[in-house]
Amino acid sequence: MRIKKYVASTMQQAIARIKADFGDEAVILHTRRLRRGGFLGLLGKPRVEVIAAVEPGRPAGAKRKKELERAQEATAEALRSLQEEIRSLRQLVGERSQEQASQPTVWKEALLRLRQQDVPEEECQALIERARASCPDDSDSSRAWEELAEQVASGIATVPPWDFSRKPVIVPLVGPTGVGKTTTIAKLAANFAMLAKRSVGLVTVDTYRIAAVDQLRAYANLIGIELKVAYTPAELRRAVDELSQNELVLIDTAGRSHRHAMHMAELRSFLEALPEAEVHLVISATTRVRDMEEIVTRFADTGYERLIVTKLDESTALGPLYMLPRLAGKPLSYLTTGQTVPDDIEIADARHLARLLLGDKP
């Protein structure tokens, strides 16, 4: 604390000097009146003695005032910036509203349908713009709707079923927990073995989930095909080699959290034992687009080449189905629409998917 004594003719003068030295932060500790001059102080002029102090480090009054002024200026600038941003947003919303108001009814309804299906806004606008460019006659609503369906279909990459000219086709299914990999494998095995009359073998490395092996063995017995269980990458390699006389070998893997590094590393170690395999990533249609983006990125190290989407019957919006092949850069191969084996599975078809997404014509 800095302390200083002041002697002045009046209290006002003393306070003025204290403020000049210490600013408004000064504290008066003591005051007294006295006389100076004359004989032993007699007949001397009255004076005032003031002892004042200030905490060290506290800015002087003038400096404090400048700091407050600068803070006020910064606040005012931030407020002006916010007001400008609000004006820009209002202008943008106004332009968008005006643009939508100027659109013919068919495109308004189409845009609404895409949004209801959880297609991201940028994709909605891009699809409408491309469809309008290819169909300038807005009065022909049927033609406009067909063109929009074509635009949606062109954005969904699909791939035909397997070519069995090479033998065997080795297909591991990977994906997060709970997406239905085991049921999907059973559907594929039943369709190819019983309907397409292909020779099929099964391998499971899902030895973590309770009764997972028993579930797949029950399916294998019903279909009449062989099932092998592998606990290590070496056992997986050996099991696939033993089933190599089959045209198709389907491999069920344990569901893995894409956020668990150790689990993902373990999954990769199994897949590295099968460099010739065609890995399929299985994702539920109920997954949000944001989560799909993370999943396809985290599973990229598995080297998946195709996508299978499950649980279409449980999804209320199919926008994620449109976005998935775009996010992954890989085609869709199969879709599942329920739990029934061998039914409720179909080959992915872009035009059919587009009509599912768009629904009935407006």
Secondary structure, DSSP 8 states (H G I E B T S, - for coil): -EEEEEEESSHHHHHHHHHHHHGGG-EEEEEEEEEESSBTTBT-EEEEEEEEEE-TT---HHHHHHHHHHHHHHHHHHHHHHHHHHHHHHHHHHHHHHHHHHS-HHHHHHHHHHHHTT--HHHHHHHHHHHHHH---TT-HHHHHHHHHHHHHHTS-B-----TTSS-EEEEEE-STTS-HHHHHHHHHHIIIIIS---EEEEE---SSTTHHHHHHHHHHHHT-EEEE-SSHHHHHHHHHHTTTSSEEEEE-----TT-HHHHHHHHHHHTT-TT---EEEEETTS-HHHHHHHHHHGGGGT--EEEEE-GGG-S--HHHHHHHHHHT--EEEEE-SS-SSSSEEE--HHHHHHHHH-S--
